Structures are given as C-alpha cells and as structure tokens.
C-alpha cells in the first residue's frame, strides 16, 4: 500500500516540531542560574534567620499572655521553627546547585 503525500508531509512537520522542542528543552537544561541570583539566595539563607530571630523569640516568652491573646508554645517551638526554615532553605539551594551540574 502506498502512503498518501499529505500524511508523509504531516509526519515530517511533526518531526520538525519535535526536534525544535527538544532543542529548546536542551537549552533550558544547559542554562545556568546567574551568579547574582545564586548569591542572593545564599545571602537570604544567611540573613533571614537573623532577621526573623525576634519573631521566633516571641514564642519563647514566658508569663501571662492573656492581654495579648497569644498562645505560649515555649522555647522548643522557636528553635523548631528556626531549624525547620534553615533546613528547607538549605535543601532548596542544594537542589538548585545539583540540578546545574
């Protein structure tokens, strides 16, 4: 059986489209994160815990909070929140670096 020319032409167009899409995916994979953005992420990971320390220390207060309508979670919650933030941020930065390699 003979394949009609319009079918062959359509297949050729699909193959060309797939090749163009593959080239664009390859370009995205090979693209590296700019140094400035990488340094900004690292800087934020270092400075954000310091800037948020008063907020986390707020959980560590002791005494009566009935006038402020706050719940007393204790110091363990403050340390947990700080540690969780640093672990998540560091892990995301590490994933970004590994994807570039």
DRENPA-3360 file (N, C-alpha, C; in nm, 2 decimals, always signed):
BEGIN
1 = XXXXXXXX = +0.08/-0.12/+0.00/+0.00/+0.00/+0.00/+0.09/+0.12/+0.00 ~ +0.04/+0.22/-0.07/+0.11/+0.35/-0.08/+0.06/+0.45/+0.01 ~ +0.14/+0.52/+0.09/+0.10/+0.62/+0.18/+0.08/+0.76/+0.10 ~ -0.03/+0.82/+0.13/-0.06/+0.95/+0.05/+0.04/+1.06/+0.10 ~ +0.08/+1.15/+0.00/+0.18/+1.25/+0.04/+0.13/+1.34/+0.15 ~ +0.01/+1.38/+0.17/-0.03/+1.47/+0.28/+0.01/+1.40/+0.42 ~ -0.01/+1.27/+0.43/+0.02/+1.20/+0.55/+0.18/+1.21/+0.58 ~ +0.25/+1.19/+0.48/+0.40/+1.20/+0.49/+0.44/+1.34/+0.53;
9 = XXXXXXXX = +0.38/+1.44/+0.46/+0.41/+1.58/+0.49/+0.38/+1.61/+0.64 ~ +0.26/+1.56/+0.69/+0.22/+1.59/+0.82/+0.32/+1.53/+0.92 ~ +0.37/+1.41/+0.89/+0.46/+1.34/+0.98/+0.60/+1.42/+0.98 ~ +0.64/+1.47/+0.87/+0.76/+1.54/+0.86/+0.75/+1.67/+0.94 ~ +0.63/+1.74/+0.94/+0.61/+1.86/+1.02/+0.61/+1.83/+1.17 ~ +0.56/+1.72/+1.20/+0.56/+1.68/+1.35/+0.70/+1.65/+1.39 ~ +0.78/+1.58/+1.31/+0.92/+1.55/+1.35/+1.00/+1.68/+1.36 ~ +0.98/+1.78/+1.27/+1.05/+1.90/+1.28/+1.01/+1.98/+1.41;
17 = XXXXXXXX = +0.88/+1.97/+1.44/+0.83/+2.03/+1.57/+0.89/+1.97/+1.69 ~ +0.90/+1.84/+1.69/+0.96/+1.77/+1.80/+1.11/+1.80/+1.81 ~ +1.18/+1.81/+1.70/+1.32/+1.85/+1.71/+1.34/+1.99/+1.76 ~ +1.25/+2.08/+1.72/+1.26/+2.22/+1.78/+1.23/+2.22/+1.93 ~ +1.13/+2.15/+1.97/+1.10/+2.14/+2.11/+1.22/+2.08/+2.19 ~ +1.28/+1.97/+2.14/+1.39/+1.91/+2.20/+1.51/+2.01/+2.22 ~ +1.53/+2.08/+2.12/+1.64/+2.18/+2.12/+1.61/+2.29/+2.23 ~ +1.49/+2.33/+2.24/+1.46/+2.43/+2.35/+1.47/+2.37/+2.49;
25 = XXXXXXXX = +1.43/+2.24/+2.50/+1.44/+2.18/+2.63/+1.59/+2.16/+2.67 ~ +1.67/+2.13/+2.57/+1.82/+2.11/+2.59/+1.88/+2.25/+2.63 ~ +1.83/+2.36/+2.57/+1.88/+2.49/+2.60/+1.85/+2.52/+2.75 ~ +1.73/+2.49/+2.79/+1.69/+2.52/+2.93/+1.77/+2.44/+3.03 ~ +1.79/+2.31/+2.99/+1.87/+2.23/+3.08/+2.02/+2.28/+3.09 ~ +2.07/+2.33/+2.99/+2.21/+2.37/+2.99/+2.23/+2.51/+3.05 ~ +2.12/+2.58/+3.06/+2.13/+2.72/+3.11/+2.16/+2.72/+3.26 ~ +2.25/+2.80/+3.30/+2.29/+2.81/+3.44/+2.23/+2.92/+3.51;
33 = XXXXXXXX = +2.20/+2.91/+3.64/+2.15/+3.02/+3.72/+2.25/+3.13/+3.73 ~ +2.21/+3.25/+3.71/+2.30/+3.36/+3.72/+2.37/+3.37/+3.85 ~ +2.49/+3.42/+3.85/+2.56/+3.43/+3.98/+2.50/+3.52/+4.08 ~ +2.44/+3.63/+4.03/+2.37/+3.73/+4.12/+2.26/+3.66/+4.19 ~ +2.18/+3.58/+4.12/+2.06/+3.52/+4.18/+2.11/+3.41/+4.28 ~ +2.21/+3.34/+4.25/+2.27/+3.24/+4.34/+2.32/+3.30/+4.47 ~ +2.39/+3.42/+4.45/+2.44/+3.49/+4.57/+2.33/+3.55/+4.65 ~ +2.22/+3.60/+4.59/+2.11/+3.65/+4.66/+2.04/+3.54/+4.74;
41 = XXXXXXXX = +2.02/+3.42/+4.69/+1.96/+3.31/+4.76/+2.05/+3.27/+4.88 ~ +2.18/+3.27/+4.86/+2.27/+3.23/+4.97/+2.27/+3.34/+5.08 ~ +2.26/+3.47/+5.04/+2.26/+3.58/+5.13/+2.13/+3.57/+5.21 ~ +2.02/+3.54/+5.15/+1.89/+3.53/+5.22/+1.89/+3.42/+5.32 ~ +1.95/+3.31/+5.28/+1.95/+3.20/+5.37/+2.03/+3.23/+5.50 ~ +2.14/+3.31/+5.48/+2.22/+3.35/+5.60/+2.15/+3.46/+5.68 ~ +2.09/+3.56/+5.61/+2.04/+3.68/+5.69/+1.90/+3.66/+5.74 ~ +1.81/+3.58/+5.67/+1.67/+3.57/+5.71/+1.66/+3.51/+5.85;
49 = XXXXXXXX = +1.73/+3.41/+5.89/+1.72/+3.36/+6.03/+1.75/+3.47/+6.13 ~ +1.85/+3.55/+6.10/+1.89/+3.66/+6.19/+1.78/+3.76/+6.20 ~ +1.72/+3.80/+6.09/+1.62/+3.90/+6.09/+1.49/+3.85/+6.15 ~ +1.46/+3.72/+6.14/+1.34/+3.66/+6.20/+1.36/+3.61/+6.34 ~ +1.48/+3.62/+6.40/+1.51/+3.58/+6.53/+1.41/+3.64/+6.63 ~ +1.39/+3.77/+6.63/+1.29/+3.83/+6.73/+1.15/+3.77/+6.72 ~ +1.11/+3.74/+6.60/+0.98/+3.68/+6.58/+0.98/+3.54/+6.64 ~ +1.08/+3.46/+6.62/+1.09/+3.33/+6.68/+1.11/+3.33/+6.83;
57 = XXXXXXXX = +1.18/+3.44/+6.88/+1.20/+3.45/+7.02/+1.06/+3.49/+7.09 ~ +0.97/+3.54/+7.01/+0.84/+3.58/+7.06/+0.77/+3.45/+7.12 ~ +0.79/+3.34/+7.05/+0.74/+3.21/+7.10/+0.80/+3.17/+7.23 ~ +0.91/+3.22/+7.26/+0.99/+3.17/+7.38/+0.95/+3.25/+7.51 ~ +0.87/+3.35/+7.50/+0.84/+3.43/+7.61/+0.77/+3.34/+7.72 ~ +0.79/+3.38/+7.84/+0.72/+3.31/+7.95/+0.63/+3.41/+8.02 ~ +0.53/+3.37/+8.09/+0.45/+3.46/+8.16/+0.31/+3.46/+8.11 ~ +0.23/+3.55/+8.15/+0.09/+3.56/+8.11/+0.07/+3.64/+7.99;
65 = XXXXXXXX = +0.01/+3.58/+7.88/-0.02/+3.64/+7.75/-0.16/+3.67/+7.73 ~ -0.24/+3.67/+7.84/-0.38/+3.68/+7.82/-0.42/+3.82/+7.76 ~ -0.34/+3.92/+7.79/-0.37/+4.06/+7.74/-0.33/+4.07/+7.59 ~ -0.24/+3.99/+7.54/-0.20/+3.99/+7.40/-0.27/+3.88/+7.32 ~ -0.35/+3.80/+7.38/-0.42/+3.69/+7.32/-0.33/+3.60/+7.24 ~ -0.22/+3.56/+7.30/-0.12/+3.48/+7.24/-0.11/+3.34/+7.31 ~ -0.07/+3.24/+7.24/-0.05/+3.11/+7.30/+0.09/+3.09/+7.33 ~ +0.12/+3.03/+7.44/+0.26/+3.01/+7.48/+0.31/+2.88/+7.43;
73 = XXXXXXXX = +0.39/+2.87/+7.33/+0.44/+2.75/+7.27/+0.57/+2.70/+7.34 ~ +0.64/+2.79/+7.40/+0.76/+2.76/+7.46/+0.88/+2.77/+7.37 ~ +1.00/+2.76/+7.43/+1.13/+2.78/+7.35/+1.15/+2.67/+7.25 ~ +1.10/+2.55/+7.27/+1.12/+2.44/+7.18/+1.06/+2.48/+7.04 ~ +0.94/+2.54/+7.04/+0.88/+2.58/+6.92/+0.96/+2.68/+6.84 ~ +1.02/+2.78/+6.91/+1.11/+2.88/+6.85/+1.23/+2.81/+6.78 ~ +1.29/+2.72/+6.85/+1.41/+2.65/+6.79/+1.36/+2.56/+6.68 ~ +1.25/+2.50/+6.69/+1.20/+2.41/+6.58/+1.17/+2.49/+6.46;
81 = XXXXXXXX = +1.10/+2.61/+6.47/+1.07/+2.69/+6.35/+1.20/+2.74/+6.28 ~ +1.29/+2.79/+6.36/+1.42/+2.83/+6.31/+1.49/+2.72/+6.23 ~ +1.50/+2.61/+6.30/+1.58/+2.50/+6.24/+1.51/+2.45/+6.11 ~ +1.37/+2.44/+6.12/+1.30/+2.39/+6.00/+1.32/+2.49/+5.88 ~ +1.32/+2.62/+5.91/+1.34/+2.72/+5.80/+1.48/+2.70/+5.74 ~ +1.58/+2.69/+5.82/+1.72/+2.67/+5.77/+1.73/+2.54/+5.69 ~ +1.67/+2.44/+5.74/+1.69/+2.31/+5.67/+1.62/+2.31/+5.53 ~ +1.50/+2.37/+5.53/+1.42/+2.38/+5.40/+1.50/+2.47/+5.30;
89 = XXXXXXXX = +1.54/+2.58/+5.35/+1.61/+2.68/+5.26/+1.74/+2.62/+5.21 ~ +1.82/+2.56/+5.29/+1.95/+2.50/+5.25/+1.92/+2.38/+5.16 ~ +1.82/+2.30/+5.18/+1.79/+2.19/+5.09/+1.75/+2.24/+4.95 ~ +1.67/+2.35/+4.95/+1.64/+2.40/+4.82/+1.75/+2.46/+4.74 ~ +1.84/+2.52/+4.81/+1.96/+2.58/+4.75/+2.05/+2.46/+4.70 ~ +2.06/+2.36/+4.78/+2.14/+2.24/+4.74/+2.08/+2.17/+4.61 ~ +1.95/+2.16/+4.61/+1.89/+2.10/+4.49/+1.91/+2.19/+4.37 ~ +1.91/+2.32/+4.38/+1.93/+2.41/+4.27/+2.08/+2.39/+4.22;
97 = XXXXX = +2.17/+2.38/+4.31/+2.31/+2.36/+4.27/+2.33/+2.22/+4.20 ~ +2.26/+2.12/+4.26/+2.28/+1.98/+4.20/+2.22/+1.98/+4.06 ~ +2.11/+2.05/+4.04/+2.05/+2.05/+3.90/+2.13/+2.12/+3.80 ~ +2.22/+2.21/+3.84/+2.31/+2.28/+3.75/+2.42/+2.19/+3.70 ~ +2.46/+2.09/+3.78/+2.57/+2.01/+3.75/+2.54/+1.90/+3.65;
% end
